[in-house]
């Protein structure tokens, strides 16, 4: 069993002050509403309902923490190793300016100042990568040049041909090369569950396991 299958919900917070103590490494998942961020977490952890996947864009405005742990062979107790962090989806249109501002303060504040954050998985729709709100996250993370990024091109099953997929990967990798940050790029399909092992391998390297 991979470490990601050990994931258990820990807590939610609507404010930076309500977050758990910054002690263990955290890997955050960011993405536009309906890009498949929550589905990606569910596929990664092999738990279909771990992260709530809403059909209403912008509905979830909380930072959700999921604890990763190993079991002590002697006591069988859980020993926490780190967290997967599900950030609120962005880019939603049917919300007020106050909610959008609150999202920026919450997510921006987390990405800017969280000392235990070691990397961010940016989930983008493979058919529409680098939307303006994606660019906001990328430029924000670029301010922390040691911050790892994984650009996950989800819904790759919607790309019709191999040449289309290859052209997309080439274009996105060229963009990734512009940044000082270490950036990995891959195709993914939450529906088909393809690309899961590649994602796990990337996150293993971030956590120093495997």
BELRAQUI-V961952 format. One record per helix or strand. SS is the DSSP state (~ for helix, > for strand). FROM is the first residue (numbers start at 1). LEN is the number of residues. If there is no record, write none. Layout:
BEGIN
ss->SS from->FROM len->LEN
ss->SS from->FROM len->LEN
END
This chain:
BEGIN
ss->~ from->3 len->4
ss->> from->8 len->6
ss->~ from->16 len->3
ss->> from->25 len->8
ss->~ from->37 len->9
ss->> from->63 len->9
ss->> from->78 len->9
ss->> from->90 len->1
ss->~ from->97 len->17
ss->> from->117 len->9
ss->~ from->132 len->10
ss->> from->148 len->7
ss->~ from->156 len->3
ss->~ from->162 len->15
ss->> from->183 len->5
ss->> from->189 len->1
ss->> from->194 len->1
ss->~ from->196 len->12
END
